[in-house]
Amino acid sequence: MPHNRIYLSPPHMTGREMEYIKAAFDSNWIAPLGPHVDAFEREMADYVGAAGALALSSGTAALHLALKLAGVGRGDRVFCSDLTFAASVNPVFYEGAEPVFIDAEPESWNLSPGALQRAFDDAEREGRLPKAVVAADLYGQSADYGPIGQICDRYNVPLVEDAAEALGATYRGRKCGALGRWNILSFNGNKIITTSGGGMLLSDDEDSLAKARFWATQARDRAPWYQHSEIGYNYRLSNLLAAVGRAQLTVIEDRVAARRAVFGRYAAALGDIPGVSFMPEASFGRHNRWLSVVLVDPERAGLSPLDLMETLEGENIESRPLWKPMHLQPVFEAFPFYAHEGKGAPAVSADLFKKGLCLPSGSSLAEEEQGRIVALLRGTLQP
Ligand SMILES: Cc1ncc(COP(=O)(O)O)c(C=O)c1O
């Protein structure tokens, strides 16, 4: 291969992580709790503007606990974003419940308030309201939480914000990660900041976080011996990984700026090519541009996103199609789906999936490397 591989979204260390880790070693806090965990929770809650936070082993674990707090159980329904990663939905099944998928809307590519309302209308008629709504902030852009929150409030159904991809993004001046009743973040290795693996549950309801903390530490009763009245989980974040997260959080604003700059360069360099467009930034917020997404209309551009992916791969450059919509996944296709424009209308999510490609978007992507990607794309799209 002529060049080193360019990855989609590699970890980007600050250089300060080892100082924080050294402090953990020096104090021998090598455990799934400790001062870095406490401080990371406080600092993240302050950053997003939530009253409290619980650091966990993954974003998926955080979502699982959020659904338990919402009282989701066997046979219940949960309304979920359709255009997202499967981890947004899998925890619904951990509790024996069933998803109903809500299409994306074109402005933000996130949960359509119109389709959500129609799903609630039907659920009310059937006497089967959902136990929770899970809305994802796709690729680092907030969903439209004004109307979504109003609908949830009207039916008294709790909203869970899956902000796994959206740390540093905003909605009408408020930070993602604090826009639902319960909110989750992911610090997986490919996210805008990372702990290698990790996640967080955030809420203004601190009593509920105390309950989640109890479940996440094996549900140990207050007793001098090991006594259990409920089923628990081993979901806490290691103090060593929280050390990494604290160092990473100090640079979140720089990371957002760098990713937005990467996106801006793609859009400026390629936006004039017929059949090529980019993921929009909704009027209601700041996109963190975790991933830069290009849309290629195969009819106008004469190429599909998979053709482009192959071309990039030939030059050792990683790219990836959009998340395949949940209602098209073999494992989920039996569950109901509400399209943005109404019953029988084509799915917005499926159309985006057909056209979209995620380009290398890391905050450490060098301008020279991005220049190579742009030249290759331009040469392929306009030979
Ligand atoms: C939208 C979304 N939800 C949930 C998750 C799950 O997070 P984790 O990998 O930390 O379990 C991810 C990412 O992995 C994600 O992108």
The ligand as a Gaussian input file, in Angstrom:
#p B3LYP/6-31G(d) Opt

LIG

0 1
 C      -26.262000       5.913000      18.379000
 C      -25.494000       4.977000      19.272000
 N      -26.103000       4.472000      20.346000
 C      -25.465000       3.675000      21.206000
 C      -24.144000       3.342000      21.014000
 C      -23.536000       2.389000      21.978000
 O      -22.426000       2.871000      22.641000
 P      -21.287000       1.860000      23.159000
 O      -20.503000       1.399000      21.978000
 O      -20.492000       2.707000      24.096000
 O      -21.984000       0.740000      23.869000
 C      -23.453000       3.855000      19.906000
 C      -22.033000       3.613000      19.612000
 O      -21.367000       2.682000      19.702000
 C      -24.151000       4.669000      18.999000
 O      -23.549000       5.157000      17.911000

